[in-house]
């Protein structure tokens, strides 16, 4: 811009000289020569000021292109930021309580037996149903296991429990939560309702029985389902 104005003033100086020559004619050459450089510059400045609205700046189109390029870059960055924000919002809106939808989709497994009674040897823990496997998704904190089994004969104490990720043995937390009954009335039923914390992945669940004296296990059924974590985690 500075060089352009300097050029404009140079043009103005030429114009002023032309005006002086035109005003005084051929005789005015000596008259024009008597005008000092300072006076010429003053006149030139006045001419530039008067002609300023009509002057154009060289390479203005190039400057405009640079401005547009900057604006285009800013617009692109703004669009990218908006797209990133929208993507983040979409991802967050797909969650509930910070958990993925899979955390709230029930996984349920079920097993049952209604055949001939299964013999229970005295004092031996026995698996009453085939192992049931359940897949726990991310975000799920618990499984809920319910079951019921009937026991007959022996006029004896009987126990039933659900073992998670372990064999039917007379030890461990699951065994300590076993339920009791007695077959003194020939037949008795034991129900089980238990919630246990688990991690994501595959888990194996077994129904187990134990009798003090020889007896039998009749019909039995077991259901396990996943339970999403509550707000307390």
Order of alpha helices (4+ residues) and beta strands (2+ residues): alpha-alpha-alpha-alpha-beta-beta-beta-beta-beta-beta-alpha-beta-beta-beta-beta
